[in-house]
Amino acid sequence: MNLEGSWTALITPMNPDGSIDRNGLEKNINFQIEQGITGLVPAGTTGESPTLVWDEHNTLVENTLELCEGRCKVIAGTGSNSTQEAIESTEHAVYHGAEAALLVDCYYNGPSSLELRCEYYGILAELFPAVSFVPYVIPGRSGTALSVEDLAILSAEYPNICAVKEATGDLKRMAYTRSVLGDKFTILSGDDDMTYAMMTSEDIRCQGVISVMSNIVPGFISQMVNSIMTGDFDKAKSIRSMISPLFGIVTVKAKSMRQLPNGDVIEVEDRFRNPLAIKVIMQGLGMPSGDPRQPLGKMTENGVRIVHNTLKQIWKDNPEVLKPIAEFYDVDIENRLSDNNIWDSLSYI
């Protein structure tokens, strides 16, 4: 599968009782396809794979493949910190038509790069030679990282390891990846705020993105990526300028006060990580989302305020960014952004 282009790391919409919202999933997928996304990535970490039970995980992948058939591509999230679980998940995805799979570095148990190569990626690549595998390197979450050298060895031995989702934030590593693996290997950005730099760098030559913010602006992410790939850098810069405030709220840092048991009041800073912010955005704008699964919860009032103010500023400066949401989901963006009760309900009281 050609893995270049713009891909959405799909959120998993939830019902009020915590179950997966199948109708919401279908609606969100239809929005993505209408807006011209290259493909979708269900059951990744943005899709809350760590808190999905395996039946849910597999059903989510199966439903996405069914809904996307003939309309857009799919990279199924089948990774785990257990090789056996990843094998079973990949087997299920392949049975239902998956041609590509995203495998996150094994989190928490922290295998070395050599172990990742020999006991995880290599095993899966050999078992499923027809599947295009995308290692997902994100040491800030996984606590380990597949090295560039082991990635190169894997790709040489198993041609179906043909891309990497790069979320290390290390531009030197990315340039090294390109120099070692060559131009036929696909590098995909795993950080929205770095996509433009990665794609326009002569040393990196990244070929696309697996994006969080394309859950809400798939058309603009697609246009930016396509503009860079066709050499229209002025258009790409213009689009980046319009949507870049969104990239600053994939993760939200917000200060608030805590009262200790002894009565002292101190200021602390919370770091609210993906997918909490994107779900707050989608709930606030009236898109199928629901709350994240515990242990993720809600933001503080200040955290939600940061998200809310960013969206209000975008609506004021570049309303065209949010208009596709208004049209597809039949929501009044102006009213929703003006209704503080909506946003107050999304924070801890």
C-alpha positions in Angstrom: 0.0 0.0 0.0 1.2 3.5 -0.8 1.3 5.1 2.6 2.0 8.7 1.6 -0.6 11.4 2.3 -2.8 12.6 5.1 -4.2 10.1 7.6 -6.4 10.7 10.6 -5.7 9.0 13.9 -9.4 8.4 14.6 -10.9 9.1 18.0 -13.3 6.5 19.3 -16.7 8.1 20.0 -18.3 6.9 23.2 -21.9 6.8 24.4 -22.9 8.2 27.8 -22.7 4.7 29.3 -19.1 4.4 28.1 -19.8 2.0 25.2 -18.6 2.7 21.7 -20.9 4.9 19.6 -21.2 3.0 16.4 -23.4 5.6 14.7 -21.1 8.4 15.7 -18.2 6.4 14.3 -19.9 6.1 11.0 -20.8 9.8 10.9 -17.2 10.8 11.7 -15.8 8.5 9.0 -18.2 9.9 6.4 -17.0 13.4 7.3 -13.4 12.4 6.9 -14.0 10.8 3.5 -16.1 13.7 2.3 -13.3 16.1 3.2 -10.8 14.1 1.1 -8.6 12.3 3.7 -6.2 9.8 2.3 -7.0 7.2 5.0 -7.9 6.5 8.6 -6.1 4.9 11.5 -8.6 3.3 13.9 -7.7 1.8 17.3 -4.5 3.7 17.8 -3.6 5.5 21.0 -5.7 8.5 19.9 -8.5 6.0 19.6 -7.9 5.0 23.2 -6.6 1.5 22.4 -5.1 1.1 25.9 -8.6 1.2 27.5 -10.5 -0.8 24.8 -11.0 -4.5 25.6 -9.9 -6.6 22.7 -13.4 -7.4 21.5 -14.1 -3.7 21.2 -10.7 -3.1 19.6 -11.3 -5.7 16.9 -14.9 -4.6 16.3 -13.7 -1.0 15.9 -11.2 -2.0 13.3 -13.7 -4.3 11.5 -16.3 -1.6 11.4 -13.9 1.0 10.0 -12.7 -1.4 7.3 -16.3 -2.1 6.3 -17.3 1.6 6.3 -14.2 2.7 4.3 -14.2 -0.1 1.7 -13.6 1.4 -1.7 -13.8 4.9 -0.4 -10.5 5.5 1.5 -7.5 3.6 2.9 -7.1 2.2 6.4 -4.1 1.5 8.6 -5.4 -0.7 11.4 -4.1 -0.1 14.8 -3.0 -3.6 15.9 0.0 -2.9 18.2 0.3 -3.9 21.8 3.0 -4.4 24.5 2.3 -8.1 24.1 3.5 -9.7 20.8 0.9 -12.4 21.1 -1.9 -9.9 21.4 -0.5 -7.9 18.4 -0.5 -11.2 16.4 -4.1 -12.0 17.2 -5.2 -8.4 16.5 -3.4 -8.3 13.2 -4.8 -11.7 12.2 -8.3 -10.4 12.9 -7.7 -7.2 10.9 -6.2 -9.1 8.0 -9.2 -11.4 7.9 -11.5 -8.4 7.6 -9.5 -6.9 4.7 -6.7 -4.8 6.3 -3.7 -4.3 4.1 -1.7 -2.1 6.5 -1.2 -2.0 10.3 0.2 0.4 12.8 2.4 -1.2 15.5 3.3 1.0 18.5 6.6 0.3 20.3 5.9 -2.0 23.2 5.0 0.3 26.1 5.8 0.0 29.8 7.7 -3.3 29.7 10.4 -1.4 27.8 12.1 -3.9 25.5 15.4 -2.8 24.0 15.5 -1.8 20.3 17.1 -5.2 19.6 14.2 -7.0 21.4 11.7 -4.8 19.5 13.2 -5.9 16.3 13.6 -9.6 17.0 10.7 -10.3 19.3 8.0 -8.0 18.0 8.3 -6.3 14.6 10.2 -9.1 12.9 7.8 -11.7 14.1 4.8 -9.9 12.8 6.4 -8.9 9.5 7.3 -12.6 8.9 3.8 -13.9 9.9 2.0 -11.4 7.7 4.1 -10.7 4.6 1.3 -9.1 2.6 0.6 -6.5 5.3 2.4 -3.1 5.1 3.6 -2.4 8.7 4.2 1.0 10.2 6.2 1.1 13.4 5.1 3.9 15.6 8.1 5.4 17.5 6.9 7.5 20.4 9.3 7.2 23.4 7.5 9.9 25.4 4.6 7.5 25.7 6.1 4.1 25.3 9.3 4.5 27.3 11.3 2.8 24.6 12.2 3.4 20.9 13.0 1.3 17.9 16.4 2.6 16.7 17.0 3.8 13.2 19.6 1.1 12.8 17.2 -1.7 13.7 14.5 -0.1 11.6 16.9 -0.2 8.6 17.7 -3.9 9.3 14.0 -4.8 9.6 13.1 -3.0 6.4 15.9 -4.7 4.5 14.9 -8.1 5.7 11.1 -7.5 5.5 10.1 -5.2 2.7 6.6 -5.0 4.2 8.1 -2.8 7.0 7.9 0.2 4.6 7.1 3.2 6.7 7.5 4.8 10.2 5.3 7.1 12.2 7.8 9.5 13.7 6.8 11.0 17.0 10.2 11.4 18.6 10.4 15.2 18.0 14.0 14.6 17.0 14.7 16.2 13.5 18.2 14.8 13.5 17.0 11.3 14.0 14.5 11.8 11.1 17.2 13.1 8.8 19.3 10.0 9.8 16.4 7.8 9.0 16.1 9.2 5.5 19.8 8.9 4.9 19.9 5.3 6.0 16.7 4.0 4.5 16.5 6.0 1.3 13.7 7.7 -0.6 11.6 4.6 -1.1 10.9 4.3 2.6 8.0 6.4 3.9 8.3 8.7 6.9 5.1 10.0 8.3 4.8 12.7 10.9 3.2 11.7 14.2 3.1 15.3 15.5 0.8 17.9 13.9 3.0 20.8 14.8 6.0 19.3 13.1 4.5 18.1 9.8 5.3 21.2 7.8 8.9 21.3 8.9 9.3 17.5 8.4 7.8 17.6 4.9 9.7 20.7 3.7 13.1 19.7 5.1 15.5 18.6 2.4 17.1 16.2 4.8 13.9 14.5 6.0 11.5 14.6 3.0 8.6 13.3 5.1 5.7 12.1 2.9 2.7 12.8 5.1 1.1 12.7 8.5 -1.0 10.6 10.8 -2.8 13.5 12.4 -4.8 14.1 15.5 -6.3 17.5 14.5 -7.5 16.1 11.2 -10.4 14.7 13.3 -11.8 18.2 13.1 -10.0 19.7 10.0 -9.3 16.8 7.6 -9.8 18.9 4.5 -7.3 21.5 5.6 -4.7 18.9 6.7 -5.1 17.2 3.4 -4.8 20.4 1.4 -1.6 21.4 3.3 0.0 18.0 2.7 -1.0 17.8 -0.9 0.2 21.4 -1.5 3.7 20.5 -0.1 3.9 17.4 -2.1 3.1 19.3 -5.3 5.4 22.1 -4.5 2.8 24.8 -3.8 4.5 26.1 -0.7 2.7 29.4 -0.6 -0.6 27.6 -0.3 0.7 25.2 2.3 2.1 28.1 4.4 -1.3 29.9 4.2 -3.2 26.8 5.4 -0.6 26.1 8.1 -1.1 29.7 9.4 -4.9 29.3 9.6 -4.8 25.9 11.5 -1.6 26.2 13.5 -3.4 27.4 16.7 -5.1 24.0 16.8 -1.7 22.2 16.9 -0.9 24.0 20.2 -3.9 22.3 21.9 -3.2 18.7 21.1 -1.8 18.7 24.6 -2.9 21.3 27.0 -0.9 22.6 30.0 -3.0 24.5 32.5 -2.3 25.9 36.0 -4.8 25.6 38.8 -4.9 25.8 42.6 -5.0 22.8 45.0 -5.8 22.9 48.6 -3.7 20.5 50.7 -5.1 18.6 53.7 -3.3 21.1 56.0 -5.1 24.0 54.4 -2.3 25.3 52.3 -3.2 26.4 48.8 -0.6 25.9 46.1 -0.5 26.3 42.3 0.1 23.3 40.2 0.3 22.7 36.4 -1.6 19.8 34.9 -0.7 18.4 31.5 -3.8 17.1 29.7 -2.7 14.8 26.9 -4.2 13.4 23.7 -7.0 12.4 23.2 -8.5 14.5 26.0 -8.2 17.8 24.2 -9.5 16.6 20.9 -12.5 15.1 22.6 -13.2 18.3 24.4 -13.0 20.2 21.1 -15.3 17.7 19.4 -17.8 17.7 22.2 -17.8 21.5 22.4 -18.4 21.8 18.7 -21.2 19.2 18.6 -19.4 16.3 16.9 -19.7 12.6 18.0 -17.1 12.1 20.7 -18.2 11.5 24.2 -15.9 11.4 27.2 -12.6 9.5 27.2 -12.3 6.3 29.1 -11.0 6.4 32.6 -8.3 7.0 33.8 -8.6 10.0 31.5 -11.3 12.3 32.8 -11.8 16.0 32.4 -9.7 19.1 32.3 -9.6 21.9 34.8 -11.6 25.0 34.1 -8.4 26.7 33.0 -7.6 23.9 30.6 -11.0 24.0 28.9 -10.7 27.8 28.8 -7.5 27.5 26.8 -9.2 25.2 24.3 -12.4 27.3 24.1 -10.4 30.6 23.6 -8.3 29.0 20.9 -11.5 28.0 19.0 -13.1 31.4 19.4 -10.0 33.1 18.0 -10.0 30.7 15.0 -13.7 31.4 14.4 -13.0 35.1 14.6 -9.9 35.1 12.3 -10.6 32.2 10.0 -14.2 31.0 10.3 -13.7 28.9 7.1 -11.6 26.4 9.2 -14.7 25.3 11.2 -17.4 25.8 8.6 -17.1 22.3 7.2 -18.1 21.0 10.7 -21.1 23.3 10.8 -22.3 22.1 7.4 -21.7 18.4 7.8 -22.9 18.0 11.4 -25.6 20.7 11.1 -24.4 22.6 14.1 -24.3 26.3 14.8 -20.7 27.0 15.6 -21.3 30.6 16.7 -23.9 29.6 19.2 -21.9 26.7 20.6 -18.8 28.9 21.1 -21.0 31.5 22.8 -22.7 29.1 25.1 -20.4 28.9 28.2 -22.6 26.2 29.7 -21.4 23.8 27.1 -17.8 24.4 27.9 -18.3 24.6 31.6 -19.8 21.1 31.5 -16.5 19.7 30.1 -14.3 20.6 33.1 -14.0 19.4 36.6 -16.1 21.7 38.8 
